[in-house]
Amino acid sequence: MTPAIKFFIIVGMITRLLRKSEISPATWLLEFDREDLTFRAGQNVTLAPHGFGVNREYSIYSGENDPTLSFIIRTVEGGVVSSALTDLSPGDKAELEGPYGDFLSETPTVGMAPLLFVATGTGSAPFHSVISTYPELNYTLLHGIRTVKEQYHHAHYGGNYISCISRENGGSFNGRVTDYLLAFEPILDARCYLCGNRDMINDVYSILREKGISGDRIFSEVFF
């Protein structure tokens, strides 16, 4: 049976910051008024403080049915938009446009093939959205981070979360996601979704192909 196709209207809107919390050093969870925005898990929007003049794309962190629209934003050196957004206070306005993207190749269902999600840093955001929307999925989230404190909301994933920590001891595995994938055999019929920096995606893609996973079962989204 052909799955139903969802159409999303690209909208530009002014929203307000409801809450913010620092979930690890220099990384913030920002929750905005959702208004009537509809989106598909895995999509992104452009976001900026109201009247700022420049914006940046961010993957939506919240689930499709959550009452607020949330994002995890890491401030980086030279990151003009990320710094301005994390400086907002509750009640401040922000400009949003979207949603954009079609990261998921199909609408997830409980009976589908196992899912392997591979992310680095805040690249876990679209997977949090997917899992919040479809909590009964058969999935593994492999999360490459530097420190234990970057295991953003890891309890949300239960036993399906594997943290690969590269700069200190702790977590599920000490090393990078590529080290983990080289050490363990993936499920060959898994659908694999990769989100993170380009080098990680290229390296993980090569490892998965070498281990026998077909290229048409690997999907990726690069962030900078």
Residue, then its C-alpha position, 0 to 999 in steps of 0.5 A: m500500500t502506498p503511504a499517505i503523502k503529507f504536504f507542508i506549507i512553508v510559513g514565516m512567523i514571529t514566535r516567542l521564547l517560552r523557556k530555555s535551559e543549559i543542558s550541557p556547557a555552551t548547549w541550550l534547549l530553547e522552547f518556543d511558542r509553536e503557534d499552528l506550525t505543522f512539521r514532519a519529524g526530521q525536518n528543520v527551520t530557519l531561526a533567528p532573533h526578531g529583526f536580526g537580519v541573518n538566520r541559520e537552519y536548525s533541526i526541530y528537536s520536539g516531536e510532531n505532537d508536542p505543544t512547543l517547538s524546541f531546538i538544541i543550540r550550541t554556541v560556537e566561536g564566531g557563531v553569530v546566530s547561535s550566540a544571539l539565540t541563546d542570549l534571548s530571554p523568555g518572552d523575546k521574539a524570534e523569526l522562524e521560516g519552514p519547515y524544510g527538508d525530507f530527511l526520513s525516506e518514509t514514514p516510520t512504522v513499528g513493523m519496519a526494518p530496524l533503524l540505525f541513527v548515527a549522530t555527532g553532537t547536536g546532530s541528534a536533534p532530528f532523531h529526538s524528534v523522530i523518537s518522540t513522535y514514534p516511541e515504539l520504533n525498533y532503533t539504535l541511536l549511536h551518538g558521538i560526543r566529546t564528554v559525558k555531559e553532552q549525552y543530551h536527554h539520554a534517558h529519553y531513549g532507554g536502552n536504545y542509546i549508545s554514547c561514543i565519548s572521545r575525550e574522557n572516560g564514561g558513557s557506553f563506549n570510549g572512542r568515536v562512532t567510527d571506532y564503534l562501527l568498526a568494532f561491531e557488526p551492524i544489522l544488514d537490513a537496517r535503514c541507516y540515517l546519519c546526521g552530523n559533520r561531513d567528515m563523520i558522514n563520509d567515514v560512516y558511509s564508507i564503513l557501513r558499505e564495507k560491512g555490507i549495507s546497501g547504499d540505498r539504505i543509507f541516508s544523511e543530513v550534513f550540518f556545519 
